[in-house]
Amino acid sequence: MELSVAEAKNRFSELLRAVEDGEEIVITRHGKPIAQVVRPLRRRRRVRLGTMKGRVQLRPGWDAPIDLDRFLEGDI
């Protein structure tokens, strides 16, 4: 949706509802775009450390050295 500054000012509440519904609005002055109104990006979830504690078990020998030749051949 593209509107002039004056029209955007008069229809501000309506424009905010449109933005909430996902519409992007471009505000123009003398036919040239000067602003764009869009929904803000969603906040990323905070990372919580330690949530997998006690759930992951490593098999014996998981950290044993690997023979590079066997690994490259696909034997491991």
C-alpha positions as CSV (number, residue, x, y, z in Angstrom):
1,M,0.0,0.0,0.0
2,E,1.3,3.4,-0.9
3,L,0.1,6.6,0.8
4,S,1.0,10.3,1.0
5,V,2.1,11.7,4.3
6,A,-1.2,13.6,4.8
7,E,-3.2,10.5,4.0
8,A,-1.1,8.3,6.4
9,K,-1.6,10.9,9.1
10,N,-5.3,10.8,8.7
11,R,-5.6,7.0,8.6
12,F,-2.9,6.1,11.1
13,S,-4.9,3.7,13.2
14,E,-6.2,1.9,10.1
15,L,-2.6,1.6,8.8
16,L,-1.4,0.1,12.0
17,R,-4.1,-2.6,11.8
18,A,-3.0,-3.3,8.2
19,V,0.6,-3.6,9.3
20,E,-0.4,-6.0,12.1
21,D,-2.1,-8.2,9.4
22,G,1.3,-8.3,7.5
23,E,0.8,-5.5,4.9
24,E,3.8,-3.2,4.1
25,I,3.0,0.5,3.8
26,V,5.1,3.0,1.9
27,I,4.6,6.6,2.8
28,T,5.4,9.2,0.0
29,R,6.0,12.9,-0.2
30,H,5.4,14.5,-3.6
31,G,5.2,11.0,-5.1
32,K,8.6,9.9,-3.8
33,P,8.9,7.2,-1.1
34,I,10.3,8.5,2.2
35,A,9.3,5.7,4.7
36,Q,8.2,2.1,4.9
37,V,6.2,0.7,7.7
38,V,6.4,-3.0,8.4
39,R,6.0,-5.4,11.3
40,P,9.1,-5.8,13.5
41,L,11.1,-8.9,13.2
42,R,10.2,-11.6,15.7
43,R,12.5,-11.8,18.7
44,R,14.8,-14.8,18.7
45,R,14.5,-17.2,21.6
46,R,17.2,-16.9,24.2
47,V,19.7,-19.7,24.3
48,R,19.6,-21.7,27.5
49,L,22.7,-23.6,28.3
50,G,22.7,-26.9,30.1
51,T,19.2,-28.0,28.9
52,M,20.6,-31.3,27.5
53,K,22.6,-32.1,30.7
54,G,22.2,-35.8,31.6
55,R,20.5,-36.6,28.3
56,V,23.5,-37.1,26.1
57,Q,25.6,-40.2,26.6
58,L,28.9,-40.8,24.7
59,R,29.9,-44.3,23.9
60,P,33.2,-45.6,25.2
61,G,36.0,-44.8,22.7
62,W,34.3,-41.9,21.1
63,D,37.4,-39.8,21.5
64,A,39.9,-42.5,20.3
65,P,42.3,-41.5,17.6
66,I,41.1,-42.2,14.0
67,D,43.2,-43.8,11.3
68,L,43.0,-41.2,8.6
69,D,43.4,-43.7,5.7
70,R,40.6,-45.9,7.0
71,F,38.4,-42.8,7.5
72,L,39.0,-41.5,4.0
73,E,38.2,-44.9,2.5
74,G,34.9,-45.0,4.4
75,D,35.7,-48.0,6.6
76,I,34.8,-46.1,9.7
